[in-house]
Amino acid sequence: MRKVITIVFIGVMSIVLIGCGATAKTIKQKAQNERTDVFSEIKNVEAPAQGFAVLTIKATIKTHLAGYYVLESKDSIHGKAGYPFLINIDGQAQTWTVDGQKESVPLYDEDGKTSRDPDAGEGVRYVLEKKIQLRSGTHKVFIGLSADDYFKEVEITLKEGDAATLEFKPVYKCKTRPTRIPTFKKGVKEYEVYLNNTRI
């Protein structure tokens, strides 16, 4: 019986590691520039040039503090300055790093019960907000979190003169049973994506 359990455990771990390796490979590939003419970052609030649209990209993630997990690699960026967000649009890649801010959210609600807020606890919140100009039309937008082995790609369509906002909102993994409450300390499960506050 013990042998069977060991074989099953090894099989599951192999699948997990293969999945992580594939994710890391995809993110690494998407970090390479195939083009440089898709978008440009703009600093000021300005009207887009003729034939172009302005897109504000927002993404957040909260991580545990550095050293929270004893066995976590010392190379982990969690809780440290310089968390990397990779954005790739139609083959043009840009990695922006964010230093983050320490954030503490109460673990218990007003009734003294365990909070169901996924952000409850002490951690570091990283907020990316960038404004870019790109041609109107349909675009594939890829976001990659190399520090969390996660990526997502969505397709958006922008009209000439648009001033749109594309926002990536994190959904976190759950604690172990019996509570099954999502918490940032378990890492990001996925991003919900909104274009001008409409989920896509």
VMD Tcl script that draws the C-alpha trace (Angstrom):
set ca {
  {0.00 0.00 0.00}
  {2.82 2.37 0.90}
  {4.45 1.63 -2.45}
  {1.24 2.51 -4.29}
  {0.94 5.80 -2.38}
  {4.56 6.64 -3.21}
  {4.01 5.94 -6.91}
  {0.87 8.09 -6.97}
  {2.68 10.93 -5.16}
  {5.58 10.80 -7.61}
  {3.14 10.81 -10.54}
  {1.25 13.82 -9.22}
  {4.45 15.74 -8.50}
  {5.75 14.95 -12.00}
  {2.59 16.39 -13.57}
  {2.86 19.52 -11.40}
  {6.52 20.03 -12.28}
  {5.91 19.46 -15.99}
  {3.07 22.01 -15.86}
  {5.28 24.57 -14.10}
  {8.06 23.96 -16.61}
  {5.70 24.50 -19.54}
  {4.40 27.73 -17.99}
  {7.92 29.03 -17.38}
  {8.87 28.18 -20.96}
  {5.84 30.05 -22.35}
  {6.59 33.13 -20.24}
  {10.23 33.06 -21.33}
  {9.21 32.87 -24.99}
  {6.73 35.72 -24.61}
  {9.43 37.88 -22.99}
  {11.26 37.95 -26.33}
  {10.51 40.83 -28.68}
  {9.28 39.75 -32.10}
  {8.20 43.30 -32.90}
  {8.85 46.80 -31.58}
  {6.19 48.79 -33.43}
  {2.98 47.68 -31.68}
  {2.75 50.06 -28.74}
  {4.61 52.83 -26.97}
  {4.34 53.97 -23.38}
  {2.99 57.47 -22.82}
  {3.41 59.45 -19.63}
  {0.94 62.29 -19.90}
  {-2.80 62.32 -20.40}
  {-2.97 63.03 -24.10}
  {-5.30 62.32 -26.99}
  {-4.18 59.43 -29.20}
  {-2.70 60.17 -32.60}
  {-4.84 59.58 -35.67}
  {-5.49 55.86 -36.15}
  {-4.48 55.07 -32.59}
  {-6.10 54.37 -29.20}
  {-4.87 54.81 -25.64}
  {-4.94 51.80 -23.33}
  {-4.34 51.88 -19.59}
  {-3.17 48.51 -18.29}
  {-3.74 47.75 -14.62}
  {-2.71 44.62 -12.75}
  {-2.35 43.84 -9.04}
  {-1.15 41.00 -6.91}
  {-0.57 40.61 -3.19}
  {2.10 38.22 -1.95}
  {3.24 36.98 1.43}
  {6.15 38.72 3.12}
  {9.71 37.68 2.33}
  {10.66 34.69 4.48}
  {7.06 33.75 5.32}
  {7.59 30.20 4.04}
  {10.70 28.61 5.54}
  {11.34 26.34 2.54}
  {10.80 29.04 -0.10}
  {13.83 29.75 -2.27}
  {15.95 32.73 -1.27}
  {15.73 33.79 -4.92}
  {11.95 34.24 -4.60}
  {10.80 37.81 -5.28}
  {7.74 37.50 -3.01}
  {7.66 40.36 -0.52}
  {10.69 42.04 -2.08}
  {11.20 45.02 -4.37}
  {11.04 44.58 -8.13}
  {8.11 42.21 -8.78}
  {8.03 41.64 -12.57}
  {4.92 41.95 -14.75}
  {5.43 40.85 -18.35}
  {3.10 42.34 -20.96}
  {3.25 41.14 -24.56}
  {0.96 42.63 -27.18}
  {1.03 41.11 -30.66}
  {4.67 40.11 -30.23}
  {6.03 43.25 -28.59}
  {7.15 42.49 -25.04}
  {7.78 44.73 -22.07}
  {8.59 43.74 -18.47}
  {7.75 46.35 -15.85}
  {8.90 45.88 -12.25}
  {7.00 47.19 -9.23}
  {8.44 47.65 -5.74}
  {5.17 47.13 -3.86}
  {3.80 48.39 -0.57}
  {3.38 46.52 2.71}
  {-0.31 46.01 3.46}
  {-2.11 44.66 6.51}
  {-5.79 43.68 6.35}
  {-7.58 42.40 9.53}
  {-7.74 38.61 9.82}
  {-11.07 38.75 11.64}
  {-14.31 40.60 10.90}
  {-16.29 42.74 13.34}
  {-18.03 39.63 14.76}
  {-14.70 38.02 15.59}
  {-15.06 35.44 12.80}
  {-12.28 34.60 10.39}
  {-12.37 37.09 7.55}
  {-13.33 35.79 4.13}
  {-11.43 38.64 2.48}
  {-8.78 37.06 0.19}
  {-6.45 39.97 1.10}
  {-6.72 39.38 4.88}
  {-3.33 39.29 6.58}
  {0.01 40.99 6.26}
  {1.71 41.00 2.90}
  {3.00 43.15 0.06}
  {0.73 44.53 -2.67}
  {2.16 45.22 -6.11}
  {0.21 47.52 -8.42}
  {1.08 47.95 -12.09}
  {-0.49 50.82 -14.00}
  {0.83 51.79 -17.40}
  {-0.62 53.90 -20.20}
  {0.26 52.97 -23.76}
  {-0.67 54.06 -27.27}
  {-1.37 51.47 -29.96}
  {-3.15 51.26 -33.28}
  {-6.89 50.71 -33.31}
  {-8.02 47.19 -34.12}
  {-7.87 43.76 -32.50}
  {-4.91 42.84 -30.29}
  {-3.76 39.83 -28.28}
  {-2.62 40.88 -24.81}
  {-0.51 38.45 -22.78}
  {0.33 38.92 -19.09}
  {2.96 36.73 -17.45}
  {3.98 36.46 -13.81}
  {7.29 34.62 -13.83}
  {7.48 34.86 -10.02}
  {4.21 32.94 -9.72}
  {4.33 30.63 -12.76}
  {1.17 32.09 -14.23}
  {0.09 33.65 -17.51}
  {-3.08 34.64 -19.32}
  {-3.83 35.89 -22.81}
  {-6.90 37.83 -23.91}
  {-8.08 39.44 -27.11}
  {-9.36 43.00 -27.16}
  {-10.64 45.33 -29.86}
  {-10.05 49.08 -29.71}
  {-11.54 51.79 -31.88}
  {-9.66 54.82 -33.13}
  {-9.63 57.51 -30.45}
  {-10.56 55.12 -27.64}
  {-9.27 55.71 -24.11}
  {-9.75 52.24 -22.64}
  {-8.74 50.49 -19.43}
  {-7.72 46.82 -19.31}
  {-7.61 45.52 -15.76}
  {-6.33 42.20 -14.41}
  {-7.83 41.32 -11.01}
  {-6.35 38.39 -9.06}
  {-8.31 35.39 -7.81}
  {-6.32 33.51 -5.17}
  {-6.04 29.83 -4.35}
  {-7.92 28.49 -1.33}
  {-6.75 27.43 2.10}
  {-6.89 23.72 2.84}
  {-10.14 22.26 4.12}
  {-12.44 22.74 5.98}
  {-12.62 26.50 5.34}
  {-11.65 26.63 1.63}
  {-11.31 30.41 1.91}
  {-9.24 32.07 -0.87}
  {-6.10 33.76 0.43}
  {-3.24 35.61 -1.23}
  {-0.82 33.55 0.87}
  {-1.56 30.52 -1.31}
  {-0.73 32.36 -4.52}
  {-2.67 33.50 -7.57}
  {-5.07 31.02 -9.16}
  {-6.10 33.17 -12.11}
  {-6.82 36.69 -13.27}
  {-10.28 37.98 -14.02}
  {-9.95 40.45 -16.88}
  {-12.05 43.57 -17.40}
  {-12.12 45.96 -20.35}
  {-13.71 49.24 -19.26}
  {-15.21 47.47 -16.21}
  {-16.81 44.75 -18.36}
  {-15.49 41.25 -17.78}
  {-14.06 39.55 -20.85}
}
mol new
graphics top color blue
foreach p $ca { graphics top sphere $p radius 0.5 }
foreach p [lrange $ca 0 end-1] q [lrange $ca 1 end] { graphics top cylinder $p $q radius 0.2 }
display resetview
